């Protein structure tokens, strides 16, 4: 069963609000899918859930949804952040978590089509949003991934 899905990913750190929102609008993103475990932190003013939802709607008529099942667990995150484990271990654990959760069955392709996975990391390489996108492409096939 093949779905053609256009999926974007973006991180909000090291971007001004203007650059962040302009990038989403220019790319034609329909919906931002928040994949953070904690989306209410004070880390970046405009990225707190309630603010983000408001700005996306006002600036770009873009929907907002938070899919906690696409986030790592606190344990996996803490272990990685506190530098006990490197990226390779984090990646293995997160891939295993997605497989256990069977996210490919829980998340509908039409929610992701034209959607943009959001997390905090500036670059996609060491970031779980890339792992989510690649995992789903592996399960569904025909997911076109564009890192903004």
DSSP file (Angstrom, degrees, kcal/mol; ACC not computed):
  #  RESIDUE AA STRUCTURE BP1 BP2  ACC     N-H-->O    O-->H-N    N-H-->O    O-->H-N    TCO  KAPPA ALPHA  PHI   PSI    X-CA   Y-CA   Z-CA
    1    1 A X              0   0    0      0, 0.0     2,-0.5     0, 0.0     0, 0.0   0.000 360.0 360.0 360.0 110.7    0.0    0.0    0.0
    2    2 A X        -     0   0    0      2,-0.0     2,-0.4   140,-0.0   139,-0.1  -0.847 360.0-174.1-107.5 130.8    1.8    3.1   -1.2
    3    3 A X        -     0   0    0    138,-0.5     2,-0.8    -2,-0.5   137,-0.0  -0.954  22.2-136.7-115.1 137.2    1.0    6.6   -0.1
    4    4 A X        +     0   0    0     -2,-0.4     2,-0.5   139,-0.1   139,-0.2  -0.858  33.0 178.5 -93.7 115.9    2.7    9.6   -1.7
    5    5 A X  E     -a  143   0A   0    137,-2.4   139,-3.2    -2,-0.8     2,-0.8  -0.965  25.1-153.8-123.3 127.2    3.5   11.8    1.2
    6    6 A X  E     -a  144   0A   0     -2,-0.5   108,-3.2   137,-0.2   109,-0.6  -0.885  26.7-178.8 -96.1 112.0    5.3   15.2    1.1
    7    7 A X  E     -ab 145 115A   0    137,-3.1   139,-2.4    -2,-0.8     2,-0.2  -0.949  10.7-169.0-121.8 127.7    6.9   15.5    4.5
    8    8 A X  E     -ab 146 116A   0    107,-3.0   109,-3.0    -2,-0.5     2,-0.3  -0.689   4.0-159.5-103.8 160.7    8.9   18.5    5.8
    9    9 A X  E     +ab 147 117A   0    137,-1.8   139,-3.3   107,-0.3     2,-0.3  -0.992  12.3 174.1-137.5 149.6   11.0   18.7    8.9
   10   10 A X  E     - b   0 118A   0    107,-2.8   109,-1.8    -2,-0.3     2,-0.4  -0.996  19.2-152.0-150.4 150.1   12.2   21.8   10.8
   11   11 A X  E     - b   0 119A   0    111,-0.4   109,-0.3    -2,-0.3   110,-0.1  -0.935   9.8-151.4-118.1 149.0   14.0   22.7   14.0
   12   12 A X    >   +     0   0    0    107,-1.2     3,-1.1    -2,-0.4   108,-0.1   0.642  61.7  99.8 -99.6 -12.7   13.4   26.1   15.7
   13   13 A X  T 3  S+     0   0    0    107,-1.7    -2,-0.1     1,-0.2     3,-0.1  -0.425  87.5  21.3 -73.9 153.0   16.7   26.7   17.5
   14   14 A X  T 3  S+     0   0    0      1,-0.2     2,-0.4    -2,-0.1    -1,-0.2   0.706 105.6 104.1  62.3  22.7   19.1   29.1   15.8
   15   15 A X    <   -     0   0    0     -3,-1.1    -1,-0.2     4,-0.0     2,-0.1  -0.997  69.1-130.2-129.4 138.5   16.3   30.6   13.8
   16   16 A X     >  -     0   0    0     -2,-0.4     4,-2.7     1,-0.1     5,-0.2  -0.429  32.1-109.6 -73.3 161.1   14.5   33.9   14.4
   17   17 A X  H  > S+     0   0    0      1,-0.2     4,-2.8     2,-0.2     5,-0.3   0.917 120.4  53.9 -56.4 -43.2   10.8   33.8   14.5
   18   18 A X  H  > S+     0   0    0      1,-0.2     4,-2.5     2,-0.2     5,-0.3   0.935 110.9  43.7 -59.1 -47.5   10.7   35.6   11.1
   19   19 A X  H  > S+     0   0    0      2,-0.2     4,-2.3     1,-0.2    -1,-0.2   0.911 114.0  51.9 -64.5 -41.9   12.9   33.0    9.5
   20   20 A X  H  X S+     0   0    0     -4,-2.7     4,-1.7     2,-0.2    -2,-0.2   0.956 116.1  37.5 -59.3 -54.3   11.1   30.1   11.0
   21   21 A X  H  X S+     0   0    0     -4,-2.8     4,-2.5     1,-0.2     5,-0.2   0.893 115.7  52.7 -70.6 -39.5    7.6   31.2    9.9
   22   22 A X  H  X S+     0   0    0     -4,-2.5     4,-2.9    -5,-0.3     5,-0.2   0.906 108.4  52.3 -60.0 -41.2    8.7   32.6    6.5
   23   23 A X  H  X S+     0   0    0     -4,-2.3     4,-1.8    -5,-0.3    -1,-0.2   0.918 111.1  46.3 -61.9 -44.5   10.4   29.2    5.8
   24   24 A X  H  X>S+     0   0    0     -4,-1.7     5,-2.1     2,-0.2     4,-0.7   0.928 115.1  46.1 -63.6 -45.9    7.2   27.3    6.6
   25   25 A X  H ><5S+     0   0    0     -4,-2.5     3,-1.0     1,-0.2    -2,-0.2   0.929 112.1  50.5 -64.1 -46.1    5.0   29.6    4.6
   26   26 A X  H 3<5S+     0   0    0     -4,-2.9    -1,-0.2     1,-0.3    -2,-0.2   0.853 108.5  52.5 -61.8 -35.3    7.3   29.6    1.6
   27   27 A X  H 3<5S-     0   0    0     -4,-1.8    -1,-0.3    -5,-0.2    -2,-0.2   0.645 112.6-120.4 -76.5 -13.2    7.5   25.8    1.6
   28   28 A X  T <<5 +     0   0    0     -3,-1.0    -3,-0.2    -4,-0.7     2,-0.1   0.790  44.2 179.0  78.6  28.3    3.7   25.6    1.6
   29   29 A X      < -     0   0    0     -5,-2.1    -1,-0.2    -6,-0.2    86,-0.2  -0.429  15.4-170.7 -65.2 133.8    3.5   23.6    4.8
   30   30 A X        +     0   0    0     84,-3.2    33,-2.6     1,-0.3     2,-0.3   0.750  67.9  15.8 -94.5 -28.8   -0.1   22.9    5.8
   31   31 A X  E     -dc  63 115A   0     83,-1.1    85,-2.1    31,-0.2     2,-0.5  -0.996  62.5-140.5-151.8 134.9    0.4   21.6    9.3
   32   32 A X  E     -dc  64 116A   0     31,-2.9    33,-2.4    -2,-0.3     2,-0.7  -0.885  16.2-157.7 -98.9 127.7    3.1   21.6   11.8
   33   33 A X  E     -dc  65 117A   0     83,-3.1    85,-2.9    -2,-0.5     2,-0.4  -0.896  10.6-146.6-108.6 105.9    3.5   18.3   13.7
   34   34 A X  E     +dc  66 118A   0     31,-3.0    33,-2.1    -2,-0.7    36,-0.2  -0.581  19.8 178.2 -75.5 122.8    5.2   18.9   17.0
   35   35 A X        +     0   0    0     83,-2.7    37,-0.3    -2,-0.4     2,-0.2   0.146  39.3 120.5-112.0  18.2    7.3   15.8   17.9
   36   36 A X        -     0   0    0     82,-0.2     3,-0.2     1,-0.1    35,-0.1  -0.567  59.3-144.9 -83.9 147.7    8.8   17.2   21.2
   37   37 A X  S    S+     0   0    0      1,-0.3     2,-0.6    -2,-0.2    -1,-0.1   0.901  98.0  35.7 -70.0 -43.0    8.2   15.5   24.5
   38   38 A X        +     0   0    0      1,-0.1    -1,-0.3    -3,-0.1     3,-0.3  -0.934  63.1 164.5-116.6 109.9    8.0   18.9   26.2
   39   39 A X        +     0   0    0     -2,-0.6    10,-2.7    -3,-0.2    -1,-0.1   0.143  68.6  63.6-112.3  20.8    6.4   21.6   24.1
   40   40 A X  S    S+     0   0    0      8,-0.2    -1,-0.2     9,-0.1     8,-0.1   0.256  70.3 127.1-121.8  10.9    5.8   24.1   26.9
   41   41 A X        -     0   0    0     -3,-0.3     3,-0.5     1,-0.1     6,-0.1  -0.266  65.5-127.1 -70.4 158.8    9.3   24.9   27.9
   42   42 A X  S    S+     0   0    0      1,-0.2     3,-0.2     6,-0.1    -1,-0.1   0.404  79.3 112.1 -82.3   2.6   10.6   28.5   28.0
   43   43 A X  S    S+     0   0    0      1,-0.2     2,-0.4     2,-0.1    -1,-0.2   0.861  87.8  14.4 -47.9 -50.1   13.5   27.5   25.7
   44   44 A X  S >  S-     0   0    0     -3,-0.5     3,-1.6     1,-0.2     4,-0.5  -0.977  74.1-142.2-132.7 121.3   12.2   29.5   22.7
   45   45 A X  G >  S+     0   0    0     -2,-0.4     3,-1.1     1,-0.3     6,-0.2   0.877  98.5  42.7 -47.2 -53.2    9.5   32.1   23.2
   46   46 A X  G 3  S+     0   0    0      1,-0.2    -1,-0.3     5,-0.1     9,-0.2   0.578 105.7  64.8 -77.6  -6.4    7.6   31.6   20.0
   47   47 A X  G <   +     0   0    0     -3,-1.6    -1,-0.2     4,-0.1    -2,-0.2   0.455  67.3 117.1 -99.6   1.7    7.8   27.8   20.1
   48   48 A X  S <> S-     0   0    0     -3,-1.1     4,-3.3    -4,-0.5     5,-0.3  -0.467  79.1-110.7 -65.0 142.2    5.7   27.2   23.3
   49   49 A X  H  > S+     0   0    0    -10,-2.7     4,-2.6     1,-0.2     5,-0.2   0.847 112.8  42.3 -44.8 -55.7    2.6   25.3   22.3
   50   50 A X  H  > S+     0   0    0      1,-0.2     4,-1.7     2,-0.2    -1,-0.2   0.896 119.3  44.4 -65.9 -39.4    0.0   28.0   22.8
   51   51 A X  H  > S+     0   0    0     -3,-0.3     4,-3.0     2,-0.2     5,-0.2   0.930 113.8  50.2 -67.4 -45.1    2.1   30.7   21.2
   52   52 A X  H  X S+     0   0    0     -4,-3.3     4,-2.8     1,-0.2     5,-0.3   0.917 109.1  51.1 -60.5 -45.7    3.1   28.5   18.3
   53   53 A X  H  X S+     0   0    0     -4,-2.6     4,-1.8    -5,-0.3    -1,-0.2   0.917 113.3  46.4 -57.9 -45.2   -0.4   27.4   17.5
   54   54 A X  H  X S+     0   0    0     -4,-1.7     4,-2.7    -5,-0.2     5,-0.2   0.946 114.4  45.3 -63.3 -51.1   -1.5   31.1   17.5
   55   55 A X  H  X>S+     0   0    0     -4,-3.0     4,-3.2     1,-0.2     5,-0.5   0.905 111.2  52.4 -63.6 -42.7    1.4   32.3   15.3
   56   56 A X  H  X5S+     0   0    0     -4,-2.8     6,-2.0    -5,-0.2     4,-1.9   0.926 114.1  43.8 -59.1 -44.6    1.1   29.4   12.8
   57   57 A X  H  X5S+     0   0    0     -4,-1.8     4,-1.4     4,-0.3    -2,-0.2   0.937 119.2  41.7 -66.1 -48.0   -2.6   30.1   12.3
   58   58 A X  H  <5S+     0   0    0     -4,-2.7    -2,-0.2    -5,-0.2    -3,-0.2   0.916 123.0  36.0 -66.6 -45.9   -2.2   33.9   12.1
   59   59 A X  H  <5S+     0   0    0     -4,-3.2    -3,-0.2    -5,-0.2    -2,-0.2   0.888 139.3   6.0 -81.2 -40.6    0.9   34.1    9.9
   60   60 A X  H  <<S-     0   0    0     -4,-1.9    -3,-0.2    -5,-0.5    -2,-0.2   0.347  87.5-117.4-129.8   7.8    0.4   31.2    7.6
   61   61 A X     <  +     0   0    0     -4,-1.4     2,-0.4    -5,-0.4    -4,-0.3   0.906  64.1 156.3  50.7  42.1   -3.0   29.6    8.2
   62   62 A X        -     0   0    0     -6,-2.0   -31,-0.2    -7,-0.1    -1,-0.2  -0.843  40.0-128.0-104.1 133.5   -1.0   26.5    9.2
   63   63 A X  E     -d   31   0A   0    -33,-2.6   -31,-2.9    -2,-0.4     2,-0.4  -0.339  17.9-147.0 -73.9 159.9   -2.5   23.9   11.5
   64   64 A X  E     +d   32   0A   0    -33,-0.2     2,-0.3    -2,-0.1   -31,-0.2  -0.996  21.0 166.8-129.6 135.0   -0.7   22.7   14.6
   65   65 A X  E     -d   33   0A   0    -33,-2.4   -31,-3.0    -2,-0.4     2,-0.6  -0.995  24.6-144.0-144.2 146.9   -0.9   19.3   16.2
   66   66 A X  E     -d   34   0A   0     -2,-0.3     2,-0.8   -33,-0.2   -31,-0.2  -0.944  11.4-170.6-112.4 117.8    1.3   17.6   18.9
   67   67 A X    >   -     0   0    0    -33,-2.1     3,-2.0    -2,-0.6     4,-0.1  -0.827   4.1-177.6-110.3  94.0    1.9   13.9   18.3
   68   68 A X  G >  S+     0   0    0     -2,-0.8     3,-1.9     1,-0.3    -1,-0.2   0.768  77.8  69.3 -63.3 -25.9    3.5   12.7   21.6
   69   69 A X  G 3  S+     0   0    0      1,-0.3    -1,-0.3    -3,-0.1    34,-0.1   0.624  94.4  57.3 -71.0  -8.7    4.0    9.2   20.1
   70   70 A X  G <  S+     0   0    0     -3,-2.0     2,-0.3   -36,-0.2    -1,-0.3   0.355  93.7  89.2 -97.0   4.9    6.6   10.6   17.7
   71   71 A X  S <  S-     0   0    0     -3,-1.9   -35,-0.1   -35,-0.1     3,-0.1  -0.706  82.8-111.4 -98.7 151.9    8.6   11.9   20.7
   72   72 A X        -     0   0    0    -37,-0.3     2,-0.1    -2,-0.3    -1,-0.1  -0.344  40.9 -99.2 -69.9 162.8   11.3   10.0   22.5
   73   73 A X     >  -     0   0    0      1,-0.1     4,-2.4    -4,-0.1     5,-0.2  -0.403  30.6-110.7 -76.1 162.9   10.7    8.9   26.0
   74   74 A X  H  > S+     0   0    0      1,-0.2     4,-3.3     2,-0.2     5,-0.3   0.889 118.3  54.6 -60.6 -39.5   12.1   10.9   28.9
   75   75 A X  H  > S+     0   0    0      2,-0.2     4,-2.4     1,-0.2     5,-0.2   0.940 109.8  44.5 -60.2 -48.8   14.5    8.1   29.7
   76   76 A X  H  > S+     0   0    0      1,-0.2     4,-1.7     2,-0.2    -1,-0.2   0.917 117.5  46.5 -62.7 -42.9   15.9    7.9   26.2
   77   77 A X  H  X S+     0   0    0     -4,-2.4     4,-3.3     2,-0.2     5,-0.3   0.931 112.4  48.3 -66.1 -47.7   16.2   11.6   26.0
   78   78 A X  H  X S+     0   0    0     -4,-3.3     4,-2.6     1,-0.2     6,-0.3   0.908 109.9  52.3 -60.5 -43.3   17.8   12.1   29.5
   79   79 A X  H  <>S+     0   0    0     -4,-2.4     5,-1.8    -5,-0.3     6,-1.6   0.899 115.9  41.1 -60.7 -40.6   20.3    9.3   28.8
   80   80 A X  H ><5S+     0   0    0     -4,-1.7     3,-1.6    -5,-0.2    -2,-0.2   0.936 115.6  48.5 -73.1 -47.4   21.3   11.1   25.6
   81   81 A X  H 3<5S+     0   0    0     -4,-3.3    -2,-0.2     1,-0.3    -3,-0.2   0.861 107.8  54.2 -64.0 -37.1   21.3   14.7   26.9
   82   82 A X  T 3<5S-     0   0    0     -4,-2.6    -1,-0.3    -5,-0.3    -2,-0.2   0.304 114.2-120.1 -84.4  13.2   23.3   13.8   29.9
   83   83 A X  T < 5S+     0   0    0     -3,-1.6    -3,-0.2     2,-0.2    -2,-0.1   0.699  79.1 123.7  61.7  23.1   25.9   12.4   27.6
   84   84 A X  S   <S+     0   0    0     -5,-1.8     2,-0.4    -6,-0.3    -4,-0.2   0.851  78.5  32.9 -78.1 -33.1   25.8    8.9   29.0
   85   85 A X  S    S-     0   0    0     -6,-1.6    -2,-0.2    -5,-0.0    -1,-0.2  -0.916  81.7-132.0-122.2 149.9   25.0    7.6   25.6
   86   86 A X     >  -     0   0    0     -2,-0.4     4,-2.0    -3,-0.1     3,-0.3  -0.243  39.4 -87.9 -87.6-177.8   26.1    8.8   22.2
   87   87 A X  H  > S+     0   0    0      1,-0.2     4,-3.2     2,-0.2     5,-0.2   0.870 122.5  59.8 -59.1 -40.2   23.9    9.4   19.1
   88   88 A X  H  > S+     0   0    0      1,-0.2     4,-2.2     2,-0.2    -1,-0.2   0.907 108.8  43.2 -59.8 -43.1   24.2    5.8   17.9
   89   89 A X  H  > S+     0   0    0     -3,-0.3     4,-2.7     2,-0.2     5,-0.2   0.910 113.9  51.3 -68.1 -42.8   22.7    4.4   21.1
   90   90 A X  H  X S+     0   0    0     -4,-2.0     4,-2.7     1,-0.2     5,-0.2   0.934 110.7  49.1 -57.4 -47.3   20.0    7.1   21.0
   91   91 A X  H  X S+     0   0    0     -4,-3.2     4,-2.6     2,-0.2     5,-0.2   0.922 111.9  48.1 -60.7 -46.6   19.2    6.3   17.4
   92   92 A X  H  X S+     0   0    0     -4,-2.2     4,-2.2    -5,-0.2    -1,-0.2   0.931 114.2  46.4 -59.5 -46.5   18.9    2.5   18.1
   93   93 A X  H  X S+     0   0    0     -4,-2.7     4,-2.2     1,-0.2    -2,-0.2   0.892 113.7  47.7 -66.2 -39.1   16.7    3.1   21.1
   94   94 A X  H  X S+     0   0    0     -4,-2.7     4,-2.4    -5,-0.2    -1,-0.2   0.898 111.1  50.3 -70.6 -38.9   14.4    5.5   19.4
   95   95 A X  H  X S+     0   0    0     -4,-2.6     4,-2.0    -5,-0.2    -2,-0.2   0.903 111.8  49.1 -62.3 -40.4   14.1    3.3   16.3
   96   96 A X  H  X S+     0   0    0     -4,-2.2     4,-2.7    -5,-0.2    -2,-0.2   0.907 109.5  52.3 -64.2 -41.9   13.2    0.4   18.6
   97   97 A X  H  X S+     0   0    0     -4,-2.2     4,-2.6     2,-0.2    -2,-0.2   0.918 108.9  49.2 -60.7 -45.7   10.6    2.6   20.4
   98   98 A X  H  X>S+     0   0    0     -4,-2.4     5,-1.6     1,-0.2     4,-1.0   0.898 111.7  49.6 -62.0 -40.1    8.9    3.6   17.1
   99   99 A X  H  <5S+     0   0    0     -4,-2.0     3,-0.3     2,-0.2    -2,-0.2   0.921 111.8  47.8 -64.7 -44.1    8.7    0.0   16.1
  100  100 A X  H  <5S+     0   0    0     -4,-2.7    -2,-0.2     1,-0.2    -1,-0.2   0.896 114.8  45.7 -62.7 -40.4    7.2   -1.0   19.5
  101  101 A X  H  <5S-     0   0    0     -4,-2.6    -1,-0.2    -5,-0.2    -2,-0.2   0.660 100.3-141.2 -75.6 -15.4    4.7    1.8   19.3
  102  102 A X  T >X5 +     0   0    0     -4,-1.0     3,-2.1    -3,-0.3     4,-1.3   0.947  29.3 176.9  51.0  53.9    4.0    0.9   15.6
  103  103 A X  H 3>< +     0   0    0     -5,-1.6     4,-2.6     1,-0.3    -1,-0.1   0.785  70.0  69.6 -60.8 -25.5    3.7    4.6   14.8
  104  104 A X  H 34 S+     0   0    0     -6,-0.2    -1,-0.3     1,-0.2     5,-0.1   0.741 106.4  39.8 -64.9 -20.5    3.2    3.6   11.1
  105  105 A X  H <4 S+     0   0    0     -3,-2.1    -1,-0.2    -4,-0.1    -2,-0.2   0.737 117.1  48.1 -94.9 -28.2   -0.3    2.3   12.1
  106  106 A X  H  < S+     0   0    0     -4,-1.3     2,-0.5    -5,-0.1    -2,-0.2   0.811 104.2  63.2 -83.3 -31.1   -1.1    5.0   14.6
  107  107 A X  S  < S-     0   0    0     -4,-2.6     2,-0.3    -5,-0.2    -1,-0.1  -0.833  80.8-136.2-101.2 129.3   -0.2    8.0   12.4
  108  108 A X    >>  -     0   0    0     -2,-0.5     3,-1.3     1,-0.1     4,-1.2  -0.647  10.4-133.2 -85.3 136.4   -2.3    8.5    9.3
  109  109 A X  H 3> S+     0   0    0     -2,-0.3     4,-1.8     1,-0.3     3,-0.3   0.847 104.8  61.3 -55.0 -35.2   -0.3    9.4    6.1
  110  110 A X  H 34 S+     0   0    0      1,-0.2    -1,-0.3     2,-0.2    -3,-0.0   0.773  99.8  55.1 -68.6 -22.4   -2.8   12.2    5.3
  111  111 A X  H <4 S+     0   0    0     -3,-1.3    -1,-0.2     1,-0.2    -2,-0.2   0.868 113.4  42.1 -71.4 -35.6   -1.9   14.0    8.5
  112  112 A X  H >< S+     0   0    0     -4,-1.2     3,-2.6    -3,-0.3     2,-0.4   0.715  88.0 103.4 -84.5 -21.1    1.7   14.0    7.5
  113  113 A X  T 3< S+     0   0    0     -4,-1.8  -106,-0.2     1,-0.3     3,-0.1  -0.478 103.1   2.5 -67.7 120.6    1.2   14.9    3.8
  114  114 A X  T 3  S+     0   0    0   -108,-3.2   -84,-3.2    -2,-0.4   -83,-1.1   0.538 112.0 127.7  79.0   5.5    2.1   18.6    3.5
  115  115 A X  E <   -bc   7  31A   0     -3,-2.6  -107,-3.0  -109,-0.6     2,-0.4  -0.448  52.3-142.2 -92.9 167.6    3.0   18.4    7.2
  116  116 A X  E     -bc   8  32A   0    -85,-2.1   -83,-3.1  -109,-0.2     2,-0.4  -0.968  11.2-137.0-135.3 117.5    6.2   19.4    8.9
  117  117 A X  E     -bc   9  33A   0   -109,-3.0  -107,-2.8    -2,-0.4     2,-0.4  -0.580  27.2-157.6 -73.3 128.6    7.8   17.5   11.8
  118  118 A X  E     +bc  10  34A   0    -85,-2.9   -83,-2.7    -2,-0.4     2,-0.3  -0.904  26.0 142.2-113.3 133.9    9.0   20.0   14.4
  119  119 A X  E     -b   11   0A   0   -109,-1.8  -107,-1.2    -2,-0.4  -106,-0.2  -0.908  53.9-101.9-149.8-173.9   11.6   19.6   17.1
  120  120 A X  S    S+     0   0    0     -2,-0.3  -107,-1.7  -109,-0.3  -109,-0.1   0.820  78.9 106.3 -86.1 -29.7   14.2   21.8   18.6
  121  121 A X        -     0   0    0      1,-0.1    -2,-0.2  -109,-0.1     6,-0.1  -0.210  62.5-143.1 -56.8 135.4   17.5   20.7   17.0
  122  122 A X  S    S+     0   0    0   -110,-0.1  -111,-0.4  -111,-0.1     2,-0.3   0.915  84.0  41.6 -65.5 -43.6   18.7   23.2   14.4
  123  123 A X  S    S-     0   0    0      3,-0.1     3,-0.3     1,-0.1  -113,-0.1  -0.826  75.8-136.3-110.8 145.4   20.1   20.6   12.0
  124  124 A X  S >  S+     0   0    0     -2,-0.3     3,-1.1     1,-0.2     6,-0.4   0.697  86.8  82.3 -72.5 -17.5   18.3   17.3   11.0
  125  125 A X  T 3  S+     0   0    0      1,-0.3     2,-0.9     5,-0.1    -1,-0.2   0.938 101.6  29.6 -59.9 -52.8   21.3   15.1   11.2
  126  126 A X  T 3  S+     0   0    0     -3,-0.3     2,-0.4     4,-0.0    -1,-0.3  -0.489 105.0 104.8-100.9  63.7   21.4   14.4   15.0
  127  127 A X    X>  -     0   0    0     -3,-1.1     4,-1.0    -2,-0.9     3,-0.7  -1.000  69.9-136.2-147.9 140.5   17.7   14.8   15.4
  128  128 A X  H 3> S+     0   0    0     -2,-0.4     4,-2.4     1,-0.2     5,-0.2   0.724  99.5  71.0 -72.7 -18.0   14.8   12.4   16.0
  129  129 A X  H 3> S+     0   0    0      1,-0.2     4,-2.3     2,-0.2    -1,-0.2   0.892  99.1  49.7 -63.9 -34.8   12.6   14.2   13.4
  130  130 A X  H <> S+     0   0    0     -3,-0.7     4,-2.7    -6,-0.4     5,-0.2   0.904 109.3  51.6 -66.0 -40.2   14.8   12.8   10.7
  131  131 A X  H  X S+     0   0    0     -4,-1.0     4,-2.6     2,-0.2    -2,-0.2   0.897 109.3  50.2 -63.7 -40.0   14.5    9.3   12.2
  132  132 A X  H  X S+     0   0    0     -4,-2.4     4,-2.6     2,-0.2     5,-0.2   0.954 112.6  46.6 -61.2 -50.3   10.7    9.6   12.3
  133  133 A X  H  X S+     0   0    0     -4,-2.3     4,-2.0     1,-0.2    -2,-0.2   0.916 116.0  44.1 -60.0 -45.3   10.6   10.7    8.6
  134  134 A X  H  X S+     0   0    0     -4,-2.7     4,-2.1     2,-0.2    -1,-0.2   0.870 112.0  53.2 -70.3 -36.2   13.0    7.9    7.5
  135  135 A X  H  X S+     0   0    0     -4,-2.6     4,-1.7    -5,-0.2    -2,-0.2   0.941 111.3  45.8 -62.3 -46.9   11.3    5.3    9.6
  136  136 A X  H  X>S+     0   0    0     -4,-2.6     4,-3.5     1,-0.2     5,-0.6   0.874 110.3  53.5 -66.8 -36.4    7.9    6.1    8.0
  137  137 A X  H  X5S+     0   0    0     -4,-2.0     4,-2.0    -5,-0.2    -1,-0.2   0.902 108.0  51.9 -62.0 -39.4    9.4    6.2    4.6
  138  138 A X  H  <5S+     0   0    0     -4,-2.1    -2,-0.2     1,-0.2    -1,-0.2   0.849 117.4  38.2 -63.5 -34.7   10.8    2.7    5.3
  139  139 A X  H  <5S+     0   0    0     -4,-1.7    -2,-0.2    -5,-0.1    -1,-0.2   0.902 132.4  22.7 -83.3 -44.3    7.3    1.5    6.3
  140  140 A X  H  <5S-     0   0    0     -4,-3.5  -137,-0.4    -5,-0.2    -3,-0.2   0.792  92.7-147.7 -94.2 -31.5    5.1    3.3    3.8
  141  141 A X  S  <<S+     0   0    0     -4,-2.0  -138,-0.5    -5,-0.6  -136,-0.1   0.086  70.8  61.6  73.2 160.6    7.5    4.0    0.9
  142  142 A X        +     0   0    0      1,-0.2  -137,-2.4  -138,-0.1     2,-0.7   0.827  61.5 146.1  56.2  38.4    7.1    7.1   -1.2
  143  143 A X  E     -a    5   0A   0   -139,-0.2     2,-0.7    -6,-0.1    -1,-0.2  -0.928  38.5-151.3-102.0 115.0    7.6    9.6    1.6
  144  144 A X  E     -a    6   0A   0   -139,-3.2  -137,-3.1    -2,-0.7     2,-0.5  -0.769  14.2-157.1 -87.1 118.0    9.4   12.6    0.1
  145  145 A X  E     +a    7   0A   0     -2,-0.7     2,-0.5  -139,-0.2  -137,-0.2  -0.831  15.2 179.2-104.5 128.1   11.4   14.2    2.9
  146  146 A X  E     -a    8   0A   0   -139,-2.4  -137,-1.8    -2,-0.5     2,-0.7  -0.955  16.2-151.7-128.8 114.1   12.5   17.8    2.8
  147  147 A X  E      a    9   0A   0     -2,-0.5  -137,-0.2  -139,-0.2  -139,-0.1  -0.745 360.0 360.0 -86.1 118.2   14.5   19.3    5.7
  148  148 A X              0   0    0   -139,-3.3  -138,-0.2    -2,-0.7    -1,-0.1   0.449 360.0 360.0 -85.2 360.0   13.8   23.0    6.0
